[in-house]
């Protein structure tokens, strides 16, 4: 569906809204509800193992140990499996910049450059243009899987699922009516999240206030105190294998000798070139003092993730940057729409397009030591997340509604809010359909999680739990 006239400008909103409404005739909203695994559905364990190629092999048991912990943990780490399943589902044909992995734990709080706390989508490893329905369906399915683990009834899980779609639709309708710049500037501030939970329960309010307070305390100073120590008058990373290992312990003397200062500087300058001039000026006030390999996340475990200690002009003047390996999005096999030669640039540009405000040091480079692409950002700078397992049914519903609002805002920045709002309409039929999809996919997730457990029991997969 085209949203531009011959002059290259967008058609009036009323026209695009009607175009979205007309799409219901081609793709009825009820069609989003039917889902069943295809007869030739690929083996989910095989899909996960295919992703392991090129990853750090000794870390893979940690990945599978984390994924087998629960069906929700499995879903978190299996975006590639769900992408393959979504590829066979109906779509309206309206595309946005997708998160690609929009489960309920990929939302959280972080600080803007002005040091104001906001709540937003916070993971973009799989970002790519594609059908807006895919993100929404993953959000709903994840909420049902997590809700079941929290002990919620089927009736409550259905209410949670429909409320996600209805909230997304309401937010999209409001954004479709807003001025263009207002859509771009809109963000979900900490105070708005607090007010939402004030209407829920005192227990939920305490949880969200705890999340924000923890984020406020998680400054660079706290991160430095936790991950580094002073040795012989200089600050260095501590050693806490296997989750944090300084490179000085990983590299042999031969490997150290093979890496020249010029190569490191070339890598650094390549990264700086991806930043605005003022950020380059700022970072040149720091020098690289130490580096370590760090393990985090679930599905991304095994990809190369290095943290760099950047020393300023005094011993207590330092920051930690993280560089993380980026590969092809799990969506690219089905929507090969990336316009970037570098997967890391895809992640960075996708994040900037979807987030209301992004890390000032977000950038990328191509490794000179291997054919790898890495994106950069600050580590743990005023960031926090909600432990959804601690939420009761009312608070859980409030939380996922906030997530749905953030997702709609992210989609409206890159997509056609008027057309999407026109397609959704009142929201009831679509909400019921996607809830049906979510329940069917939650059932499939249980089976896939069991398949992983069986693969571990048989020795096909090696898992290390509790790490």
N, C-alpha and C positions, 0 to 999 in steps of 0.2 A: 504494500500500500504506500503510495507516494504522499508525502505531506508538504510538498513544495509546488509552487506554480512555476510558470515559465521564467519568471524573474529570479528564481532561486530563493524566494522568501516563502515562509510557511503560509499555508492557506489559513483563512480565518478559523478561529477555534470552533465556531458552530459547525463549519463544514467538516472539520476533522472529527468532531464528536459524532456527527451523523455517519461519517465513514466508519468509525469504530462500531457504532450501533448496527450498521448494515452487515458487518462481519459476522454477526450472530447467525445470519442466514446460512453462511458458508460453514461456520464452525460454531454450532450451538453451544451455549454455556454448559448444558448438561453433558456434552461429550467429554468434558474434562474429568468426569467421575468414574468412567469405566477404565479399570486397569487390571491386567493379569499378566504374569510372566509369559513371555513368548515361548513357543515350543522349542525354539532354537536359542533361548536365552543363554548368553555366555556364562561359563562358570565364574561366579563372583570371586572365588579364591584365585582363579587364574588371572583375573583382571588385576587384583591386588599384587600378585607376584610379578606381573608384567611391569608394574610401576617401580619395582625394586631395582630394575636394571640401572646400573650406574650409581646407585646409592652406596653409602658406607655400610658394608656388609655386616660389620660387627655390631651395628646399632639396630639392625632390622628386628632381632628378637624383642627389643624394647618396644618397637612399634606394635608388633603383634600382641605383646603382653598387655599393652594399654588398650588395644582394640577389643580384646576378648573379655575385658572386665565387665562389660554389659552390652546389651543391644544398642543403647544410646551411644556408647563409646564406639561401637562398631560403625554406626551410621556416621558419626563424626569423621571417622578415618576412611570412609568408603565413598567419597564424592565421585570417583571414577565409575563405581558400580551404578550409582543412581543416574549419572549422566547417560550411561548406556541404556538404562531403562526409560528415561525421559525422552530419549531420541525417538521413541515409537509412540509418543503421546500427541494428541492434537494441540495445535497452537493457533492463536488468532492471526499471526503474521506481523504483529507489532513488536518491534525489537527495541531493547534498551541495552545499556551497559549492565551486564549481569555481574553479581558477586561470584556466582558459580558454585558457592558452598555456603548458602545462606541458612545454616541451621541455627538454632536458638542460642548456642554458645559462641557464635561468631559475631556477637554484638557485645559492646562494652563501653566503658567510660574512658576518656582520655582528655588531655588538656590541649586547648588550641594554642597557637603561638602567643596569644594574649594571656595565657595561663588561666583560661576559663574552662571549667569542666563541662563536657558535652557527652551525650550518649549517641552511639552510631554503629554502623557496620564496621568491623575491625579486621577482617581477613580478606585478602584479595589475590591469593595465589592462583585461583582459577578464573579470575575475571576475564570476561570476553563479551562482545555484543551477542545478543541472542534473545529468545522469547521470554518476555517478562514472567510468563506463567511458571517457568522452570524454577526461578528463585522462590516464588510464592509456594509452589508445591513442596519444595524441599523444606521450607520453613514450617509448613503445616505438618508434614510427615514427622519432622524432628520433634515437634511439640507433642504429638500423639505418643511417640515412642518414649519420650521423657516423662510425659504425664502418666503413662502406664507404670513406669518404674517408680513414680512417686505414690502409686497406689490409688490413683484417681479412677473413678468408675468410667465405664464406656460412655455413659450419658454425659458426664462432665468433660471427658476428652472430646466428644463431639461438639459440645458448646465452645470449648477452647478453640477447636479447629475452625468452626464457622466464624467465631469472633475475630480470628486473624484475618480472614478474607474480607469480612465486613469492615474491619478497621482499615485495612489496606485500601478498600474501595472508597471509604469516606475520605481518607487522607488524599487519595488521588483526585477525587472530585474537588476538594478544596484547593489543591494545587493547580487543577485545570482552570480554576476561576481566578487564581492569583496573578499578579503582574509578573512578568518574566524575571525581573531582577529579584523580586521577593521570593520566588521559588529558589533561585540560586543562593540567596543569602540565608534561607531558612535553615535552622538547626534545632535539635532537641536539647535544650539546656538542662543542666542538673536540676534546677528548680522545678522544671516541668515534670520531670520524672518523680521527684519527691511529692509534688502535688497529686500526681496520679496514684501514688501509693497511700497518700493520706486518706483517699476515698476507699481504700481496700481494707487494710487492717493495721493495727499497731505493730504486730510482729513483722509484717512485710515492710513497713516504714522503717523499722530498725535495721532490717537487712539492707535496704537500699541506702540508708544513711551510712551504714558501715562500709558499703562498697565505695561511696564517694569519699569518706574520710580516709580509707585505706589508700585510695588513689592520690589524695592530697599529700599523704605522707611518703608516697613512693616516688621520691625525688631522685635526681642524679646522685645527691649526697648519700641517700640511703642505699642506693644500688652499689655505689662505690664501697661503702662500708661492708656490704654483704658479700661482694664478689672479689674484692681486692684486699691486699695487705701491703704494708711497707716492709721491704726486704733490702738490707744494705743501703738504706737511704733513698730507695726508689719504690714507687708503687707498682705492684704486679698482681696479676690474677692469681687467686688461690687455686689449688688443685683439688677437685672433688669428682673423681671419675666414677661412673662413665658420663655423668651429665655435664661436667665442666672440666676440660683438660687443656692446660696451657699448651700452645703449639711447641714450646721448647721441649716438652716431654714427648710429643708425638713425632717430631721430625728427627731423622737421623742427622749426624754431622754432615754426611754426604748431601742429604736433601737441603740442609741449611746453606751449604756452600753453593748449591745449584741455583738458589734464589738470589739474584743480585739486587743491590740497592736500587739500581736503575729500573728494574722490573717492578719493584714495589712502588717507586715513585710514578711510574707510568700508569699503574693501576689506580693510584690515588688521583692523579691528574685526570684520568678518564672519568672517574666518579665525579670529581669536581666540575667537569665540563657539563654534566647533566643538571647542575644546579644553577639557579639565578646568580647573578654576579655578586649580590650582597652576601649570599650564603657562602660563596667561595671565599670572599674576603674574610668572613668570620672564621671559617674552618682553618684557614692558613695561619691562624693564631695558635693552633694546636700542633703537636707533633705526635707521631705514633710511638707509643711506649711499650705495648705488649699486645698479645693476641691469644685467643683460646677458642677451642671448639666447644660449642654449647648445644645441648639437646633440649628441645621444647616441642610442645604440640602433641598431636596424635598421628594423623595421617602423613605429616611431613617429616616424621622421624626418619633419619637416614639420609635426607638431603643435607648438603653441607651448609652449616650455619656457624659462622665465626663472629666472635665479638672482639672489638678493637678498643683498647684503652688509649684515649687521646689526652695527652698531658698539656695543660696550659702553662701559664707562667709561674705557678706556685704548686707546692705539693698537694694542696687541697683543691686545686683548680684543674679539674679533669672531667671528661665526659666519656660515656661508653657508647660506641656505635655498633650496630649489628649489621652484618652483611649475610644475606640469605640466598641460597641457590634458587633460581627460578627455571622451570622447564616449561614444556608446552602445557597449556590448560587442558584439563580433562574434557573440556567441551569442544576442543578444536577438531576432534575426529568427526564431530557431528555438525559443527558450525564453524568451518574454517574461515573465520571472519577477522582474524587479527591482522592489522595493517602494520605491525611493527616487526622489524627483523629480529629484535632482541626480546626474548621472553621476559627479561627483567624490566625492560622499558614498558612492556604490556602491563605488568603488574603495577608499576608506578603511575602510569598515565590513567589506568583504569581506576586506581584508588583515588587519584586527584579528581577524577570526573564524578565519582560516586559519593565521596565523603564531603561533608560540609566544610571541614577544615582538616588539613593533613600536616604531618610532621614536617618541620622546616628543613630537615636533613634528608628527606626522602629523595633518593636518586638511584642511579644504576651504573654498572660498568660490565665489560666483558673481561674475564680473567685472562691474563697473559700467560698463565701457567698451564692452562688446559682450556678445552672448548666448553667453558661454563659461563653462565650469565648470572650475575649477582645484583640484588638490589639492597640498598642501604637505608637505615633509619636509626633513630635513637632506641636504646634498650630500656624498657620499663620506665619511661618518663611519665609519671602521673597517669598510670593506666590501671584499670581495675575491671573486674567482671563479677557477675552474679552467679552464685552457686545455686542453680535451679533446683537441685535436689532438696534444698532446705525450704522451698516455698510451698505453702499450702495452696489449695485449689484456687481460691480467690486471688491470692497474690501472683500465682503462676499465670492466671489469665491476664492480670494487669501487665505483667512483664512482657508477655508475648504480644499484647496490643501495642506496647511501646516499640517493640521490635518491628511490628508490621508498619507502624507509622514511619519509622526510620527507613525501612525498605522502600516504601512508596516515595518518600522524598528523594532517595538515591536514584530510583528509576526515573522520576520526573525530571531530574537534572539532565539526563541524557536522552530520554525518550519523549514520546508524544503523550503528555498527560491527558489531553482532551480526548484523544482516540481511545486510550485505555479506559478512561472514565465512561466514555460512550459505550464501549463493549461491556463493561461490568454492569452498568445500569444500576438498578436497585440493590444488587449484590446478593440477594437471597438465593437465586438459582445457582450462581457461580459458587457461593459459599457452600451450599449443600453438595455440589458436585466435587469440589476440591477436598471437602471433608471426606467424602467417600473414597477418593483417591488416596488420601492420607491414611485412612484405616487399612486399605488394601496394601499399601506400601509398608506400613508399620508391621503388618503380618509377615510380609516378605523379609523385612529386616530381621525379625526373630529367627526365621529359617536360615538366613545368610549368616547370622551370628552363630547359630548352632553348627553350620557347615564349617565355620572357622574353628570352633572348638573341636570338631571331629578331625579336622586337618592337623591340629596340634596334637591331639591324642594319638593319631596314627603316625606322627613323625614327619608328615609332609611339610609342616610349618614348625619352626622353632620359636618359642615364645619365652620371654623373661618377664615375669609379673612382679608387681610391687616396686617398679623403678620409675 
